[in-house]
Amino acid sequence: MRFIVILVLAAALSPIALAAQTFKTSENPVSDAVRDLLARDSKNLTASAELLPAEKYGYRPTPEQMTFGQLMVHIVQTNVALCSGISGTTGPFTPDELKKFSETDPKETLVGAIKRSFDYCTESLAKLTDARLAEEATMFGRPSGRSRGAALITIAADWADHYSTAASYLRLNGILPPTAQPKK
């Protein structure tokens, strides 16, 4: 009986021991965590944009919701605005270029813009340190009235929200979202 108790305890505690072995300390835990989210969410959102057929980009579940094309434009615009505000760098699109994107743009244009916006976020957030999170974020050269940290939390939450929306639209069109796709 004692052997069984020891065996059960060992089995129950082994995941904790394994997790402790993979944890790595960081001088920038918040920035590093968001960079990890960026890697995952950029992959999933880009794949979502690629999965939905071009003729479905006008799809919206209800009249009050964005079309899938509008969602893609919104992702590009928020990526560029927030990543430039967080990093203090100039985005790949000017404010006027961002305004010109439309839900009716060809799928290839929107997929390319999403990829470009995520490439920009990856590049612009690569050197971000937690020590800079208390500084004010500037957007398009103007003070935003919010910290880089607040903008960083906002963009991370936006990616999760945008992916859940995109995944729902895909499922409503009979397509498994990227995270539900069978492993190859």
N, C-alpha and C positions, 0 to 999 in steps of 0.2 A: 504494500500500500504506500509506504514511504517513497519507494522508487517511482511510482506513478505520479505522486504529488510533485516530486522533483522534476520529472519529465514534463509535466503540464506547465509548471512554472518556467522551465527553460524555454519551452516552445512559445509561451506567452510573452516572455521578455526578449526573445531574440529579435523581433522587429525593432524594438527600441534600441537595442545594441547596434543593429545594422544602420539605423537612421543616424545614430550618434557618430558613426564612422564616416558618413557621407557629408555631414554638416561642415561647412567651411566658414570661418569668420571672415568678415569684410570690414574695411575701413569706411565703406559706403553702402551699408545694407539697404537703404531705401532706394537709392539710384540703381544698385545692382538688381534689386527685386523688380523694378519697373523695366529694366533692360531685359530681364528674363521674360516678363509678360509681353514685351514688345516682340521678342523673337517668336513666341507662341502665337500671339494674336495676329501679327502681320501675316504669318503663314496661313492661319485659318480664314482671315478676311479676304486675302488675295485668292485663296482657293475657292471661297464662296463666290466671289465675283466671276471666276473662271467657270464654275460649275453650272450656273444658271444660263440657259440659252438666251441669246440676244433678243429673241422675240418676247421673252418674259420680263425684260427690264422695266416694262411699264406696269407690271403686276403690283397690286396693293390689295391686302386682305379686306380692308374696309375703305370707304371714301375718305375717312379722317386720317388715315395713315399715309406715310411716304410711299412712293413707288420704290421698287428695288433700285432703279436708276437714281432716284433722289437720295436714297441711302448711300449709294456709292459716292455721289458728289459730296454729300455731307461728310463722309469719312475723309475724303481728300482735303476738304476745307478745314476741318478741325485738326487733322494731323499737322498740316502746314502752320496754322495759326498757333496751336499750342506748343508744338516742338520748337518753333522759332522763338516763342516767348520764353520757354524754359531754357533754351540754350543761348539765346541772344544772337543767333545767327540768321542770315537771310535765307528764306525758303526757296525751293525750286520754281515756285510760281509767284508772280506779283499779285497784289490784291485784285487788280483788274482781271488778270488771267483766271484767278480763282472764281470770280463772279461770272465769268463766261462759260464755265462748265455747266452742262445741262443734262437733265435726266434723259433727254432724247439724243445725246451724243452717242455715236456707235459704241458698242460694247468694248471693242478693242481700245478705243480712246480712254474709256473709263477704267478699264483694267490696267492700262499703261500708267494712268495718273495715280491709281491706288499704289501700284508698285513703286512709282517714283516718290510718292509721299511717305511710304514706309521706309524706303531706302534713305530718304532725307532724315526721318526720325531716328533711324539706326545710327546714321553718321553724326547727327547733331547731339544725340544723347550719349554717345560713346565716352566722352570725357567728362560728363557731368559728375560732380562730387556732392555729397550730402552737405558739405560746408557751404555750398552756394544756394541751398534750398530756401534760406530765409531772405534772400535778395528779391527785389521786385522783378517780376517778369515784364518784359516789354513786348508788345505785339505790333509788328509793322512799324517799328521805330518809336512807338508811343508807350508811355507807362500804362500798365494794365490795372493797377490798383490791387493786385494780388501777388502773392509770393510765387517763386518758382516751385516751391513745394506744393502749394495749392494747385497750380497748373499741372504738376506731375500726377497728383492724385486724380484730378479731373480727367486727364488723358487715359490713364489706366482704367478708370471706371467707364469711360466712353468706349474703349475697345471691347470691354465685356458686354456692354449694352448693345453695341453695334453687331457683335457676333451673335448674340442671342436673337436679335431681330433678323439678321441674315439667315441664320439657321432655321428659324420659324418659316420664313418665306420659302426657303428651299424645300422644307418638309411639306408645306402646303402645295407645292408643285411636284410632289412625288420624288424628290431628290434627297438623298441622305446628305446631311452637312458633313464637312471634312472630318470632324471629330467622331462621327458615327460610321464613317466608311470602314469597311473591313480592312484589316491589316494585310499588306501585300507580302 
